[in-house]
């Protein structure tokens, strides 16, 4: 089931959107402001985001910009009562995938969501680059400066987990489940040692990690 995040501060509109999309079989969550939206995106795995422009505090443009800076590639459809062309262009330039002007019909909204789903499916990234390194998921290969480097299958799974969750905090338990498998129990030192090994292979200066960042007491985050 595709998960959709609706970011809308007007309760009546949020309720209508959630009810309508839920009736189409989507799993819908609602965030009333930009701060809550970013928190939910960090913690969840959404298939697309419906983002209102006129939000309290951080507006939709700020939220869209921040999500793209975090490396979140989830398709974003912006919702607004504004119809000025310049604002539509701004939203698209910031990384939005589509733009709907209120009022809109449920039929139009569902069609736009389906289109965003198709674009998201066809645009899945098979090579992710950071610094002078890249992860090639098609070949199962990690390269630096265009040259393959020696990583174990476990290290490849671990690095793949990081780059596909760019900007999100990952606990050691989440890393173990993703790289070693569900039900495996390891102490923290084992995970830390593998990350140290990965840093030696992908970091410009392993002593001052730029990509695999430790979040003290919580886990790790991949920054790029």
Secondary structure, 3 states (H helix, E strand, C coil): CCEEEEECCCHHHHHHHHHHHHHCCCEEEEECCHHHHHHHHHHCCCCEEEEECCCCCCCHHHHHHHHHHCCCCCEEEEEECCCCHHHHHHHHHCCCCEEEECCCCHHHHHHHHHHHHHHHHHCCCCEEEECCEEEECCCCEEEECCEECCCCHHHHHHHHHHHHCCCCEECHHHHHHHHCCCCCCCCHHHHHHHHHHHHHHHCCCHHHCCCEEEECCCEEEECC
